[in-house]
Each structure stands twice: as structure tokens, then as C-alpha cells.
Amino acid sequence: MENMKKNSRVKCTVSQCRHNITDENGCSLECISVGTHEPDPTEPQCTDCNSFVKRSDHCC
């Protein structure tokens, strides 16, 4: 895996994401995109990180 640098402004605990820095609960992206899957979001569960990319199970 490439050497990723934590962006201290983006917190993340989704270890399944390729951008997640698991030992620091952080994200390596400079910025993220947040969206929704609901027509009228009213709770945090209605929002999504559109920058999510599934981490591959194999190395390099």
C-alpha cells in the first residue's frame, strides 16, 4: 500500500475504505464529498461519504 498522510481535518473510522488510516481513525484525502440517499435527509444516517472506495483485500 502506498504511504498515505493523514488529513487531520477529516476524521474517519471506516476501515473498509481505501483512504482510511486505520491506526489513526483518519482519512488520507485532501477533501471528501458528502451526499445523501434520501430526498429529505433529517438524521446523520441519511448521509453518505461519496468519497468511499472499498479497500482491496489483496496487497499491491
Predicted model as a PDB file, atoms N, CA, C, CB and O in Angstrom, pLDDT in the B-factor column:
MODEL        1                                                                  
ATOM      1  N   MET A   1       0.849  -1.182   0.000  1.00 50.00           N  
ATOM      2  CA  MET A   1       0.000   0.000   0.000  1.00 50.00           C  
ATOM      3  C   MET A   1       0.889   1.239   0.000  1.00 50.00           C  
ATOM      4  CB  MET A   1      -0.963   0.002   1.226  1.00 50.00           C  
ATOM      5  O   MET A   1       1.965   1.245   0.599  1.00 50.00           O  
ATOM      6  N   GLU A   2       0.441   2.258  -0.659  1.00 63.00           N  
ATOM      7  CA  GLU A   2       1.200   3.493  -0.731  1.00 63.00           C  
ATOM      8  C   GLU A   2       1.272   4.171   0.629  1.00 63.00           C  
ATOM      9  CB  GLU A   2       0.586   4.431  -1.755  1.00 63.00           C  
ATOM     10  O   GLU A   2       0.430   3.922   1.491  1.00 63.00           O  
ATOM     11  N   ASN A   3       2.257   5.017   0.825  1.00 76.00           N  
ATOM     12  CA  ASN A   3       2.415   5.746   2.065  1.00 76.00           C  
ATOM     13  C   ASN A   3       1.413   6.899   2.088  1.00 76.00           C  
ATOM     14  CB  ASN A   3       3.869   6.262   2.225  1.00 76.00           C  
ATOM     15  O   ASN A   3       1.554   7.865   1.339  1.00 76.00           O  
ATOM     16  N   MET A   4       0.405   6.793   2.948  1.00 88.00           N  
ATOM     17  CA  MET A   4      -0.651   7.801   2.996  1.00 88.00           C  
ATOM     18  C   MET A   4      -0.420   8.731   4.176  1.00 88.00           C  
ATOM     19  CB  MET A   4      -2.042   7.140   3.092  1.00 88.00           C  
ATOM     20  O   MET A   4       0.028   8.301   5.238  1.00 88.00           O  
ATOM     21  N   LYS A   5      -0.728  10.002   3.984  1.00 95.00           N  
ATOM     22  CA  LYS A   5      -0.594  11.004   5.035  1.00 95.00           C  
ATOM     23  C   LYS A   5      -1.987  11.371   5.546  1.00 95.00           C  
ATOM     24  CB  LYS A   5       0.161  12.268   4.513  1.00 95.00           C  
ATOM     25  O   LYS A   5      -2.902  11.618   4.761  1.00 95.00           O  
ATOM     26  N   LYS A   6      -2.131  11.401   6.846  1.00 95.00           N  
ATOM     27  CA  LYS A   6      -3.411  11.717   7.467  1.00 95.00           C  
ATOM     28  C   LYS A   6      -3.754  13.190   7.300  1.00 95.00           C  
ATOM     29  CB  LYS A   6      -3.388  11.350   8.946  1.00 95.00           C  
ATOM     30  O   LYS A   6      -2.915  14.063   7.525  1.00 95.00           O  
ATOM     31  N   ASN A   7      -4.994  13.457   6.904  1.00 96.00           N  
ATOM     32  CA  ASN A   7      -5.526  14.812   6.882  1.00 96.00           C  
ATOM     33  C   ASN A   7      -6.215  15.002   8.229  1.00 96.00           C  
ATOM     34  CB  ASN A   7      -6.524  15.053   5.655  1.00 96.00           C  
ATOM     35  O   ASN A   7      -7.274  14.419   8.462  1.00 96.00           O  
ATOM     36  N   SER A   8      -5.642  15.796   9.111  1.00 94.00           N  
ATOM     37  CA  SER A   8      -6.171  15.954  10.468  1.00 94.00           C  
ATOM     38  C   SER A   8      -7.545  16.618  10.507  1.00 94.00           C  
ATOM     39  CB  SER A   8      -5.207  16.760  11.295  1.00 94.00           C  
ATOM     40  O   SER A   8      -8.194  16.633  11.553  1.00 94.00           O  
ATOM     41  N   ARG A   9      -7.989  17.159   9.390  1.00 96.00           N  
ATOM     42  CA  ARG A   9      -9.303  17.814   9.342  1.00 96.00           C  
ATOM     43  C   ARG A   9     -10.433  16.852   8.983  1.00 96.00           C  
ATOM     44  CB  ARG A   9      -9.275  18.949   8.341  1.00 96.00           C  
ATOM     45  O   ARG A   9     -11.607  17.209   9.075  1.00 96.00           O  
ATOM     46  N   VAL A  10     -10.081  15.635   8.574  1.00 96.00           N  
ATOM     47  CA  VAL A  10     -11.095  14.644   8.203  1.00 96.00           C  
ATOM     48  C   VAL A  10     -10.951  13.435   9.113  1.00 96.00           C  
ATOM     49  CB  VAL A  10     -10.964  14.229   6.703  1.00 96.00           C  
ATOM     50  O   VAL A  10      -9.943  12.730   9.053  1.00 96.00           O  
ATOM     51  N   LYS A  11     -11.953  13.189   9.956  1.00 96.00           N  
ATOM     52  CA  LYS A  11     -11.967  12.040  10.851  1.00 96.00           C  
ATOM     53  C   LYS A  11     -12.750  10.920  10.178  1.00 96.00           C  
ATOM     54  CB  LYS A  11     -12.585  12.406  12.240  1.00 96.00           C  
ATOM     55  O   LYS A  11     -13.768  11.172   9.534  1.00 96.00           O  
ATOM     56  N   CYS A  12     -12.279   9.685  10.327  1.00 96.00           N  
ATOM     57  CA  CYS A  12     -12.961   8.551   9.702  1.00 96.00           C  
ATOM     58  C   CYS A  12     -12.639   7.272  10.458  1.00 96.00           C  
ATOM     59  CB  CYS A  12     -12.557   8.416   8.217  1.00 96.00           C  
ATOM     60  O   CYS A  12     -11.487   7.029  10.817  1.00 96.00           O  
ATOM     61  N   THR A  13     -13.658   6.456  10.698  1.00 95.00           N  
ATOM     62  CA  THR A  13     -13.478   5.168  11.371  1.00 95.00           C  
ATOM     63  C   THR A  13     -13.870   4.002  10.468  1.00 95.00           C  
ATOM     64  CB  THR A  13     -14.300   5.125  12.658  1.00 95.00           C  
ATOM     65  O   THR A  13     -14.010   2.875  10.942  1.00 95.00           O  
ATOM     66  N   VAL A  14     -14.046   4.257   9.185  1.00 96.00           N  
ATOM     67  CA  VAL A  14     -14.468   3.214   8.241  1.00 96.00           C  
ATOM     68  C   VAL A  14     -13.223   2.509   7.690  1.00 96.00           C  
ATOM     69  CB  VAL A  14     -15.327   3.823   7.073  1.00 96.00           C  
ATOM     70  O   VAL A  14     -12.663   2.917   6.672  1.00 96.00           O  
ATOM     71  N   SER A  15     -12.810   1.462   8.371  1.00 95.00           N  
ATOM     72  CA  SER A  15     -11.567   0.779   7.994  1.00 95.00           C  
ATOM     73  C   SER A  15     -11.676   0.059   6.652  1.00 95.00           C  
ATOM     74  CB  SER A  15     -11.179  -0.216   9.070  1.00 95.00           C  
ATOM     75  O   SER A  15     -10.656  -0.325   6.081  1.00 95.00           O  
ATOM     76  N   GLN A  16     -12.879  -0.130   6.143  1.00 96.00           N  
ATOM     77  CA  GLN A  16     -13.064  -0.778   4.847  1.00 96.00           C  
ATOM     78  C   GLN A  16     -12.772   0.155   3.680  1.00 96.00           C  
ATOM     79  CB  GLN A  16     -14.474  -1.305   4.731  1.00 96.00           C  
ATOM     80  O   GLN A  16     -12.737  -0.291   2.533  1.00 96.00           O  
ATOM     81  N   CYS A  17     -12.562   1.443   3.947  1.00 97.00           N  
ATOM     82  CA  CYS A  17     -12.284   2.410   2.885  1.00 97.00           C  
ATOM     83  C   CYS A  17     -10.794   2.480   2.582  1.00 97.00           C  
ATOM     84  CB  CYS A  17     -12.803   3.796   3.274  1.00 97.00           C  
ATOM     85  O   CYS A  17      -9.972   2.480   3.498  1.00 97.00           O  
ATOM     86  N   ARG A  18     -10.451   2.538   1.329  1.00 96.00           N  
ATOM     87  CA  ARG A  18      -9.057   2.618   0.877  1.00 96.00           C  
ATOM     88  C   ARG A  18      -8.345   3.863   1.429  1.00 96.00           C  
ATOM     89  CB  ARG A  18      -9.004   2.627  -0.658  1.00 96.00           C  
ATOM     90  O   ARG A  18      -7.131   3.831   1.633  1.00 96.00           O  
ATOM     91  N   HIS A  19      -9.070   4.942   1.671  1.00 97.00           N  
ATOM     92  CA  HIS A  19      -8.479   6.199   2.118  1.00 97.00           C  
ATOM     93  C   HIS A  19      -8.305   6.279   3.633  1.00 97.00           C  
ATOM     94  CB  HIS A  19      -9.324   7.346   1.653  1.00 97.00           C  
ATOM     95  O   HIS A  19      -7.654   7.197   4.131  1.00 97.00           O  
ATOM     96  N   ASN A  20      -8.882   5.327   4.369  1.00 96.00           N  
ATOM     97  CA  ASN A  20      -8.822   5.344   5.824  1.00 96.00           C  
ATOM     98  C   ASN A  20      -7.430   4.973   6.330  1.00 96.00           C  
ATOM     99  CB  ASN A  20      -9.860   4.393   6.403  1.00 96.00           C  
ATOM    100  O   ASN A  20      -6.794   4.048   5.826  1.00 96.00           O  
ATOM    101  N   ILE A  21      -6.979   5.708   7.326  1.00 95.00           N  
ATOM    102  CA  ILE A  21      -5.726   5.381   8.016  1.00 95.00           C  
ATOM    103  C   ILE A  21      -6.157   4.743   9.334  1.00 95.00           C  
ATOM    104  CB  ILE A  21      -4.788   6.676   8.243  1.00 95.00           C  
ATOM    105  O   ILE A  21      -6.418   5.433  10.319  1.00 95.00           O  
ATOM    106  N   THR A  22      -6.225   3.430   9.332  1.00 89.00           N  
ATOM    107  CA  THR A  22      -6.884   2.685  10.401  1.00 89.00           C  
ATOM    108  C   THR A  22      -6.309   2.910  11.786  1.00 89.00           C  
ATOM    109  CB  THR A  22      -6.829   1.249  10.096  1.00 89.00           C  
ATOM    110  O   THR A  22      -7.067   2.983  12.752  1.00 89.00           O  
ATOM    111  N   ASP A  23      -5.019   3.021  11.915  1.00 92.00           N  
ATOM    112  CA  ASP A  23      -4.443   3.174  13.253  1.00 92.00           C  
ATOM    113  C   ASP A  23      -4.601   4.581  13.819  1.00 92.00           C  
ATOM    114  CB  ASP A  23      -2.983   2.814  13.221  1.00 92.00           C  
ATOM    115  O   ASP A  23      -4.261   4.821  14.978  1.00 92.00           O  
ATOM    116  N   GLU A  24      -5.112   5.510  13.021  1.00 93.00           N  
ATOM    117  CA  GLU A  24      -5.292   6.892  13.475  1.00 93.00           C  
ATOM    118  C   GLU A  24      -6.723   7.403  13.302  1.00 93.00           C  
ATOM    119  CB  GLU A  24      -4.346   7.799  12.728  1.00 93.00           C  
ATOM    120  O   GLU A  24      -6.991   8.573  13.576  1.00 93.00           O  
ATOM    121  N   ASN A  25      -7.646   6.549  12.851  1.00 94.00           N  
ATOM    122  CA  ASN A  25      -9.029   6.962  12.588  1.00 94.00           C  
ATOM    123  C   ASN A  25      -9.086   8.240  11.755  1.00 94.00           C  
ATOM    124  CB  ASN A  25      -9.778   7.167  13.905  1.00 94.00           C  
ATOM    125  O   ASN A  25      -9.822   9.175  12.071  1.00 94.00           O  
ATOM    126  N   GLY A  26      -8.299   8.257  10.694  1.00 96.00           N  
ATOM    127  CA  GLY A  26      -8.233   9.432   9.837  1.00 96.00           C  
ATOM    128  C   GLY A  26      -8.423   9.083   8.376  1.00 96.00           C  
ATOM    129  O   GLY A  26      -8.619   7.923   8.015  1.00 96.00           O  
ATOM    130  N   CYS A  27      -8.361  10.102   7.551  1.00 97.00           N  
ATOM    131  CA  CYS A  27      -8.538   9.967   6.110  1.00 97.00           C  
ATOM    132  C   CYS A  27      -7.332  10.594   5.411  1.00 97.00           C  
ATOM    133  CB  CYS A  27      -9.873  10.637   5.639  1.00 97.00           C  
ATOM    134  O   CYS A  27      -6.792  11.605   5.861  1.00 97.00           O  
ATOM    135  N   SER A  28      -6.928   9.983   4.318  1.00 97.00           N  
ATOM    136  CA  SER A  28      -5.774  10.497   3.583  1.00 97.00           C  
ATOM    137  C   SER A  28      -6.163  11.484   2.486  1.00 97.00           C  
ATOM    138  CB  SER A  28      -5.001   9.350   2.978  1.00 97.00           C  
ATOM    139  O   SER A  28      -5.287  12.080   1.859  1.00 97.00           O  
ATOM    140  N   LEU A  29      -7.446  11.666   2.244  1.00 97.00           N  
ATOM    141  CA  LEU A  29      -7.871  12.591   1.194  1.00 97.00           C  
ATOM    142  C   LEU A  29      -7.748  14.039   1.646  1.00 97.00           C  
ATOM    143  CB  LEU A  29      -9.308  12.297   0.778  1.00 97.00           C  
ATOM    144  O   LEU A  29      -7.904  14.348   2.827  1.00 97.00           O  
ATOM    145  N   GLU A  30      -7.465  14.922   0.691  1.00 96.00           N  
ATOM    146  CA  GLU A  30      -7.395  16.355   0.979  1.00 96.00           C  
ATOM    147  C   GLU A  30      -8.779  16.915   1.310  1.00 96.00           C  
ATOM    148  CB  GLU A  30      -6.789  17.112  -0.216  1.00 96.00           C  
ATOM    149  O   GLU A  30      -8.925  17.790   2.163  1.00 96.00           O  
ATOM    150  N   CYS A  31      -9.782  16.393   0.620  1.00 96.00           N  
ATOM    151  CA  CYS A  31     -11.164  16.766   0.898  1.00 96.00           C  
ATOM    152  C   CYS A  31     -12.049  15.571   0.554  1.00 96.00           C  
ATOM    153  CB  CYS A  31     -11.589  18.045   0.087  1.00 96.00           C  
ATOM    154  O   CYS A  31     -11.640  14.681  -0.193  1.00 96.00           O  
ATOM    155  N   ILE A  32     -13.250  15.556   1.097  1.00 97.00           N  
ATOM    156  CA  ILE A  32     -14.195  14.478   0.805  1.00 97.00           C  
ATOM    157  C   ILE A  32     -15.481  15.062   0.253  1.00 97.00           C  
ATOM    158  CB  ILE A  32     -14.482  13.636   2.068  1.00 97.00           C  
ATOM    159  O   ILE A  32     -15.735  16.261   0.361  1.00 97.00           O  
ATOM    160  N   SER A  33     -16.282  14.200  -0.337  1.00 98.00           N  
ATOM    161  CA  SER A  33     -17.589  14.593  -0.849  1.00 98.00           C  
ATOM    162  C   SER A  33     -18.651  13.876  -0.022  1.00 98.00           C  
ATOM    163  CB  SER A  33     -17.733  14.257  -2.377  1.00 98.00           C  
ATOM    164  O   SER A  33     -18.628  12.652   0.101  1.00 98.00           O  
ATOM    165  N   VAL A  34     -19.575  14.640   0.542  1.00 97.00           N  
ATOM    166  CA  VAL A  34     -20.663  14.080   1.339  1.00 97.00           C  
ATOM    167  C   VAL A  34     -21.963  14.251   0.568  1.00 97.00           C  
ATOM    168  CB  VAL A  34     -20.751  14.762   2.741  1.00 97.00           C  
ATOM    169  O   VAL A  34     -22.240  15.315   0.014  1.00 97.00           O  
ATOM    170  N   GLY A  35     -22.750  13.189   0.542  1.00 97.00           N  
ATOM    171  CA  GLY A  35     -24.022  13.232  -0.173  1.00 97.00           C  
ATOM    172  C   GLY A  35     -25.107  12.570   0.651  1.00 97.00           C  
ATOM    173  O   GLY A  35     -24.928  12.297   1.838  1.00 97.00           O  
ATOM    174  N   THR A  36     -26.225  12.318   0.012  1.00 96.00           N  
ATOM    175  CA  THR A  36     -27.342  11.670   0.692  1.00 96.00           C  
ATOM    176  C   THR A  36     -28.047  10.714  -0.253  1.00 96.00           C  
ATOM    177  CB  THR A  36     -28.331  12.713   1.232  1.00 96.00           C  
ATOM    178  O   THR A  36     -27.994  10.867  -1.473  1.00 96.00           O  
ATOM    179  N   HIS A  37     -28.704   9.733   0.328  1.00 94.00           N  
ATOM    180  CA  HIS A  37     -29.505   8.783  -0.439  1.00 94.00           C  
ATOM    181  C   HIS A  37     -30.993   9.011  -0.169  1.00 94.00           C  
ATOM    182  CB  HIS A  37     -29.108   7.327  -0.091  1.00 94.00           C  
ATOM    183  O   HIS A  37     -31.835   8.222  -0.598  1.00 94.00           O  
ATOM    184  N   GLU A  38     -31.308  10.078   0.535  1.00 95.00           N  
ATOM    185  CA  GLU A  38     -32.687  10.409   0.914  1.00 95.00           C  
ATOM    186  C   GLU A  38     -33.139  11.695   0.217  1.00 95.00           C  
ATOM    187  CB  GLU A  38     -32.807  10.562   2.453  1.00 95.00           C  
ATOM    188  O   GLU A  38     -32.324  12.586  -0.021  1.00 95.00           O  
ATOM    189  N   PRO A  39     -34.419  11.797  -0.108  1.00 96.00           N  
ATOM    190  CA  PRO A  39     -34.916  13.036  -0.713  1.00 96.00           C  
ATOM    191  C   PRO A  39     -34.951  14.203   0.275  1.00 96.00           C  
ATOM    192  CB  PRO A  39     -36.306  12.811  -1.278  1.00 96.00           C  
ATOM    193  O   PRO A  39     -34.844  15.361  -0.131  1.00 96.00           O  
ATOM    194  N   ASP A  40     -35.100  13.903   1.581  1.00 96.00           N  
ATOM    195  CA  ASP A  40     -35.158  14.943   2.605  1.00 96.00           C  
ATOM    196  C   ASP A  40     -34.420  14.446   3.846  1.00 96.00           C  
ATOM    197  CB  ASP A  40     -36.638  15.321   2.945  1.00 96.00           C  
ATOM    198  O   ASP A  40     -35.061  14.007   4.801  1.00 96.00           O  
ATOM    199  N   PRO A  41     -33.075  14.505   3.853  1.00 96.00           N  
ATOM    200  CA  PRO A  41     -32.321  13.960   4.974  1.00 96.00           C  
ATOM    201  C   PRO A  41     -32.600  14.709   6.277  1.00 96.00           C  
ATOM    202  CB  PRO A  41     -30.839  14.000   4.666  1.00 96.00           C  
ATOM    203  O   PRO A  41     -32.621  15.939   6.311  1.00 96.00           O  
ATOM    204  N   THR A  42     -32.812  13.944   7.345  1.00 96.00           N  
ATOM    205  CA  THR A  42     -33.113  14.542   8.645  1.00 96.00           C  
ATOM    206  C   THR A  42     -32.227  14.004   9.765  1.00 96.00           C  
ATOM    207  CB  THR A  42     -34.562  14.306   8.993  1.00 96.00           C  
ATOM    208  O   THR A  42     -32.281  14.515  10.884  1.00 96.00           O  
ATOM    209  N   GLU A  43     -31.413  12.982   9.490  1.00 97.00           N  
ATOM    210  CA  GLU A  43     -30.559  12.364  10.503  1.00 97.00           C  
ATOM    211  C   GLU A  43     -29.197  12.030   9.884  1.00 97.00           C  
ATOM    212  CB  GLU A  43     -31.230  11.082  11.088  1.00 97.00           C  
ATOM    213  O   GLU A  43     -29.089  11.888   8.666  1.00 97.00           O  
ATOM    214  N   PRO A  44     -28.171  11.907  10.710  1.00 95.00           N  
ATOM    215  CA  PRO A  44     -26.850  11.566  10.174  1.00 95.00           C  
ATOM    216  C   PRO A  44     -26.859  10.285   9.342  1.00 95.00           C  
ATOM    217  CB  PRO A  44     -25.860  11.422  11.309  1.00 95.00           C  
ATOM    218  O   PRO A  44     -26.098  10.174   8.381  1.00 95.00           O  
ATOM    219  N   GLN A  45     -27.698   9.326   9.692  1.00 96.00           N  
ATOM    220  CA  GLN A  45     -27.766   8.057   8.964  1.00 96.00           C  
ATOM    221  C   GLN A  45     -28.230   8.241   7.517  1.00 96.00           C  
ATOM    222  CB  GLN A  45     -28.702   7.097   9.683  1.00 96.00           C  
ATOM    223  O   GLN A  45     -28.083   7.333   6.699  1.00 96.00           O  
ATOM    224  N   CYS A  46     -28.781   9.392   7.205  1.00 96.00           N  
ATOM    225  CA  CYS A  46     -29.268   9.672   5.850  1.00 96.00           C  
ATOM    226  C   CYS A  46     -28.156  10.183   4.935  1.00 96.00           C  
ATOM    227  CB  CYS A  46     -30.400  10.694   5.902  1.00 96.00           C  
ATOM    228  O   CYS A  46     -28.374  10.358   3.737  1.00 96.00           O  
ATOM    229  N   THR A  47     -26.968  10.422   5.489  1.00 96.00           N  
ATOM    230  CA  THR A  47     -25.876  10.961   4.690  1.00 96.00           C  
ATOM    231  C   THR A  47     -24.843   9.887   4.374  1.00 96.00           C  
ATOM    232  CB  THR A  47     -25.214  12.128   5.415  1.00 96.00           C  
ATOM    233  O   THR A  47     -24.766   8.868   5.061  1.00 96.00           O  
ATOM    234  N   ASP A  48     -24.052  10.121   3.330  1.00 97.00           N  
ATOM    235  CA  ASP A  48     -23.061   9.158   2.870  1.00 97.00           C  
ATOM    236  C   ASP A  48     -21.768   9.875   2.519  1.00 97.00           C  
ATOM    237  CB  ASP A  48     -23.586   8.369   1.658  1.00 97.00           C  
ATOM    238  O   ASP A  48     -21.780  11.033   2.101  1.00 97.00           O  
ATOM    239  N   CYS A  49     -20.654   9.178   2.692  1.00 97.00           N  
ATOM    240  CA  CYS A  49     -19.380   9.686   2.204  1.00 97.00           C  
ATOM    241  C   CYS A  49     -19.254   9.202   0.756  1.00 97.00           C  
ATOM    242  CB  CYS A  49     -18.157   9.197   3.107  1.00 97.00           C  
ATOM    243  O   CYS A  49     -19.024   8.018   0.508  1.00 97.00           O  
ATOM    244  N   ASN A  50     -19.405  10.110  -0.176  1.00 97.00           N  
ATOM    245  CA  ASN A  50     -19.324   9.751  -1.596  1.00 97.00           C  
ATOM    246  C   ASN A  50     -17.883   9.550  -2.059  1.00 97.00           C  
ATOM    247  CB  ASN A  50     -19.986  10.826  -2.443  1.00 97.00           C  
ATOM    248  O   ASN A  50     -17.647   9.191  -3.213  1.00 97.00           O  
ATOM    249  N   SER A  51     -16.925   9.777  -1.171  1.00 98.00           N  
ATOM    250  CA  SER A  51     -15.519   9.553  -1.494  1.00 98.00           C  
ATOM    251  C   SER A  51     -15.074   8.131  -1.146  1.00 98.00           C  
ATOM    252  CB  SER A  51     -14.647  10.564  -0.758  1.00 98.00           C  
ATOM    253  O   SER A  51     -13.928   7.760  -1.399  1.00 98.00           O  
ATOM    254  N   PHE A  52     -15.965   7.345  -0.574  1.00 97.00           N  
ATOM    255  CA  PHE A  52     -15.646   5.967  -0.165  1.00 97.00           C  
ATOM    256  C   PHE A  52     -15.224   5.126  -1.356  1.00 97.00           C  
ATOM    257  CB  PHE A  52     -16.850   5.317   0.528  1.00 97.00           C  
ATOM    258  O   PHE A  52     -15.872   5.126  -2.402  1.00 97.00           O  
ATOM    259  N   VAL A  53     -14.115   4.405  -1.173  1.00 97.00           N  
ATOM    260  CA  VAL A  53     -13.633   3.425  -2.165  1.00 97.00           C  
ATOM    261  C   VAL A  53     -13.285   2.177  -1.365  1.00 97.00           C  
ATOM    262  CB  VAL A  53     -12.370   3.968  -3.010  1.00 97.00           C  
ATOM    263  O   VAL A  53     -12.470   2.237  -0.444  1.00 97.00           O  
ATOM    264  N   LYS A  54     -13.896   1.048  -1.710  1.00 97.00           N  
ATOM    265  CA  LYS A  54     -13.649  -0.171  -0.965  1.00 97.00           C  
ATOM    266  C   LYS A  54     -12.176  -0.557  -1.039  1.00 97.00           C  
ATOM    267  CB  LYS A  54     -14.525  -1.306  -1.494  1.00 97.00           C  
ATOM    268  O   LYS A  54     -11.569  -0.590  -2.109  1.00 97.00           O  
ATOM    269  N   ARG A  55     -11.627  -0.844   0.130  1.00 94.00           N  
ATOM    270  CA  ARG A  55     -10.230  -1.287   0.243  1.00 94.00           C  
ATOM    271  C   ARG A  55     -10.124  -2.679  -0.369  1.00 94.00           C  
ATOM    272  CB  ARG A  55      -9.742  -1.292   1.744  1.00 94.00           C  
ATOM    273  O   ARG A  55     -10.960  -3.542  -0.102  1.00 94.00           O  
ATOM    274  N   SER A  56      -9.113  -2.895  -1.178  1.00 88.00           N  
ATOM    275  CA  SER A  56      -8.928  -4.217  -1.778  1.00 88.00           C  
ATOM    276  C   SER A  56      -8.394  -5.176  -0.716  1.00 88.00           C  
ATOM    277  CB  SER A  56      -7.958  -4.149  -3.002  1.00 88.00           C  
ATOM    278  O   SER A  56      -7.698  -4.768   0.213  1.00 88.00           O  
ATOM    279  N   ASP A  57      -8.731  -6.453  -0.868  1.00 69.00           N  
ATOM    280  CA  ASP A  57      -8.333  -7.459   0.105  1.00 69.00           C  
ATOM    281  C   ASP A  57      -6.928  -7.978  -0.147  1.00 69.00           C  
ATOM    282  CB  ASP A  57      -9.308  -8.604   0.090  1.00 69.00           C  
ATOM    283  O   ASP A  57      -6.354  -8.660   0.703  1.00 69.00           O  
ATOM    284  N   HIS A  58      -6.373  -7.662  -1.303  1.00 53.00           N  
ATOM    285  CA  HIS A  58      -5.037  -8.169  -1.623  1.00 53.00           C  
ATOM    286  C   HIS A  58      -4.021  -7.033  -1.679  1.00 53.00           C  
ATOM    287  CB  HIS A  58      -5.056  -8.924  -2.959  1.00 53.00           C  
ATOM    288  O   HIS A  58      -4.367  -5.875  -1.913  1.00 53.00           O  
ATOM    289  N   CYS A  59      -2.823  -7.375  -1.470  1.00 52.00           N  
ATOM    290  CA  CYS A  59      -1.748  -6.367  -1.449  1.00 52.00           C  
ATOM    291  C   CYS A  59      -1.199  -6.150  -2.862  1.00 52.00           C  
ATOM    292  CB  CYS A  59      -0.602  -6.804  -0.486  1.00 52.00           C  
ATOM    293  O   CYS A  59      -0.990  -7.110  -3.604  1.00 52.00           O  
ATOM    294  N   CYS A  60      -0.976  -4.935  -3.214  1.00 46.00           N  
ATOM    295  CA  CYS A  60      -0.315  -4.458  -4.427  1.00 46.00           C  
ATOM    296  C   CYS A  60      -0.702  -5.279  -5.611  1.00 46.00           C  
ATOM    297  CB  CYS A  60       1.178  -4.473  -4.268  1.00 46.00           C  
ATOM    298  O   CYS A  60      -0.238  -5.018  -6.721  1.00 46.00           O  
TER     299      CYS A  60                                                      
ENDMDL                                                                          
END                                                                             
